[in-house]
C-alpha cells in the first residue's frame, strides 16, 4: 500500500509483545504493596485505608500469578501485619551486605548456600548496631571461619530488579582481603566453602556475570569500576528492565 506521500509501505504483521516474566510480575506486586502499606502507615482516613487495602489485594493477586499459587489472602494478611505508623510505616527495601574476599594467591572465597545450593560470596542481612563494613566482616567470619579486612566498596545493586530476590533489597558488596582464620563452613548456612581462581569457579554460581570481573580485578589489584544498576529512562518500561 502507499502512504499520503506516495511511498510504498510494506504490510507488516503485528509483533506480539514478549510475555511478562516472573521478575516483572514480582516487581510490580512488591512496588504496589509498598505504596499501599506506606499509605496505610500515614493516613487516618477510613476511606483511604479501604482504597489502600484494595491495592494490597490487587498486589497479592499479581504476586500469586507470579508463583502460580492460588490463595492471595495469606499474602495480604502478612503485608497488613507489617504495617507501621508514620516513619516506621514507610516501606523501604531491606539491606543485605556481601563480602568479596581475596587472598594472597589471587583467589576468591565462596560459599555454597544451604538454602539454594548455589555458590556466592558471603552475604547476609544488615544488622542493627553494625556499620555495613562491619556486617561484611562478621558474615565472613561466621560463614567461613576466615578473618578479613575491608579494602573498599565493590558495588551496590537492586536485588529485586536483578531477579536475585523475591523481596525488595539493596545489596552492598565490599572488597575484603583475608588476614587469618581457617576455612570452616557454617553448619546451618553453608553446604561447602572454598577458595577459587578465576578459571575454576564452581557451579552453579549466582549471577557471576554481574560481579565476577570487578571482583577479580579488585583482588588482583587492577583498576575496576564499581558496579551498580544504571538509571532507566522509564522505570516501568519493561523493555529496559535488567
JOHUCOR-V684834 format. One record per residue. RES is the residue in one letter. BURIAL is + if it has 16 or more other ideal C-beta (glycine too) atoms within 10 Angstrom, else -. Layout:
RES|BURIAL, RES|BURIAL
This chain:
X|-, X|-, X|-, X|-, X|-, X|-, X|-, X|-, X|-, X|-, X|-, X|-, X|-, X|-, X|-, X|-, X|-, X|-, X|-, X|-, X|-, X|-, X|+, X|+, X|+, X|+, X|+, X|+, X|+, X|+, X|+, X|+, X|+, X|+, X|-, X|+, X|+, X|+, X|+, X|+, X|+, X|-, X|-, X|-, X|-, X|-, X|-, X|-, X|-, X|-, X|-, X|+, X|+, X|-, X|+, X|+, X|-, X|+, X|+, X|+, X|-, X|+, X|+, X|+, X|+, X|+, X|-, X|-, X|-, X|-, X|-, X|+, X|-, X|-, X|+, X|+, X|-, X|-, X|+, X|-, X|-, X|-, X|+, X|-, X|-, X|-, X|-, X|-, X|+, X|-, X|+, X|-, X|+, X|-, X|-, X|+, X|+, X|+, X|+, X|+, X|+, X|+, X|-, X|-, X|-, X|-, X|+, X|+, X|+, X|+, X|+, X|+, X|+, X|-, X|-, X|-, X|-, X|+, X|+, X|+, X|+, X|+, X|+, X|+, X|-, X|+, X|-, X|-, X|-, X|-, X|-, X|+, X|+, X|-, X|+, X|+, X|+, X|+, X|+, X|+, X|+, X|-, X|+, X|+, X|-, X|+, X|-, X|+, X|-, X|+, X|+, X|-, X|-, X|+, X|+, X|-, X|+, X|+, X|+, X|+, X|+, X|+, X|+, X|+, X|+, X|+, X|-, X|+, X|+, X|+, X|+, X|+, X|+, X|+, X|+, X|+, X|-, X|+, X|-, X|-, X|-, X|-, X|-, X|-, X|+, X|+, X|-, X|-, X|+, X|+, X|+, X|-, X|+, X|+, X|+, X|-, X|-, X|-, X|-, X|-, X|-, X|-, X|-, X|-, X|+, X|-, X|-, X|+, X|-, X|+, X|+, X|+, X|-, X|+, X|+, X|+, X|-, X|+, X|+, X|-, X|-, X|-, X|-, X|+, X|-, X|-, X|+, X|-, X|-, X|-, X|-, X|-, X|-, X|-, X|-, X|-, X|-, X|-, X|-, X|-, X|-, X|-
